[in-house]
């Protein structure tokens, strides 16, 4: 091989290396960047979803009026279902609750009257 051919081959090789390092090949840097970026975006979206879920749980747990309303609605629907299924037991249940409330009121009234 002659010196001219050797220099020409070296110039071509160094030129192609230079063009790859300087971004001459647009395919390679984007291929390297995209998986990392896509993984980062996916991780951020997952973290955002987990944070949203946690905040929703916290806001529900700390929102006592909403929780009380939900519980009252649940009990109301259970009572309505029981009333429709078995009206006699519903009437007996209401009577028992009325007697219990009357007994509590009477007991408190008597305790207050004795202290006076």
C-alpha positions in Angstrom: 0.0 0.0 0.0 1.4 3.4 -0.9 1.6 6.3 1.5 -1.0 8.3 -0.5 -3.5 5.4 -0.3 -2.8 5.1 3.4 -3.4 8.9 4.0 -6.5 8.8 1.9 -7.9 5.8 3.9 -7.0 7.6 7.2 -8.7 10.8 6.1 -11.9 8.9 5.2 -11.9 7.0 8.4 -11.2 10.1 10.6 -13.8 12.0 8.6 -16.5 9.4 9.2 -15.6 9.2 12.9 -15.7 13.0 13.1 -19.1 13.1 11.4 -20.5 10.5 13.9 -19.1 12.3 16.9 -20.4 15.7 15.6 -23.9 14.4 15.1 -23.5 13.5 11.4 -25.7 10.5 12.0 -29.0 11.8 13.3 -30.4 8.3 14.0 -28.0 7.2 16.7 -28.3 10.1 19.3 -32.1 10.1 19.1 -32.2 6.3 19.6 -30.1 6.7 22.7 -32.1 9.6 24.0 -35.7 8.4 23.4 -35.7 5.3 25.5 -34.3 7.2 28.5 -36.8 10.1 27.9 -39.7 7.7 27.4 -38.8 5.9 30.6 -38.6 9.2 32.4 -41.9 10.3 31.1 -43.5 7.0 32.0 -42.0 7.1 35.5 -43.3 10.7 36.0 -46.8 9.7 34.8 -46.8 6.8 37.2 -45.6 8.9 40.1 -48.3 11.5 39.2 -51.0 8.8 39.2 -49.9 7.5 42.5 -49.8 11.0 44.0 -53.3 11.7 42.7 -54.6 8.5 44.2 -52.9 9.3 47.6 -54.3 12.8 47.6 -57.8 11.5 46.7 -57.6 9.1 49.6 -56.3 11.7 52.0 -59.0 14.3 51.0 -61.7 11.7 51.4 -60.4 10.5 54.8 -60.1 14.1 56.1 -63.4 15.2 54.7 -65.6 14.2 57.6 -68.8 15.8 56.4 -68.6 13.9 53.2 -67.9 10.7 55.0 -70.8 11.2 57.4 -73.1 12.0 54.5 -72.0 8.8 52.7 -72.6 6.8 55.9 -76.0 8.3 56.5 -77.0 7.5 52.9 -75.8 3.9 53.3 -77.8 3.5 56.5 -80.9 5.2 54.9 -80.8 2.8 51.9 -80.4 -0.2 54.3 -83.4 0.9 56.3 -85.5 1.4 53.1 -84.5 -2.1 51.8 -85.4 -3.7 55.2 -88.7 -1.8 55.2 -89.6 -3.1 51.8 -88.5 -6.7 52.5 -90.1 -7.1 55.9 -92.4 -4.3 57.0 -93.3 -6.0 60.3 -89.7 -6.3 61.5 -89.3 -2.6 60.5 -92.2 -1.5 62.7 -90.9 -3.6 65.6 -87.4 -2.1 65.1 -88.8 1.5 65.1 -90.8 0.7 68.2 -87.8 -0.7 70.1 -85.7 2.4 69.1 -88.5 4.7 70.3 -88.7 2.9 73.6 -84.9 3.0 74.0 -84.8 6.8 73.2 -87.7 7.3 75.7 -85.9 5.4 78.4 -82.7 7.5 77.9 -84.6 10.8 78.0 -86.5 9.6 81.1 -83.3 8.5 82.8 -81.6 11.8 82.1 -84.6 13.8 83.2 -84.8 11.9 86.5 -81.1 12.3 87.1 -81.4 16.1 86.6 -84.5 16.3 88.8 -82.8 14.5 91.7 -79.8 16.9 91.6 -82.1 19.9 91.9 
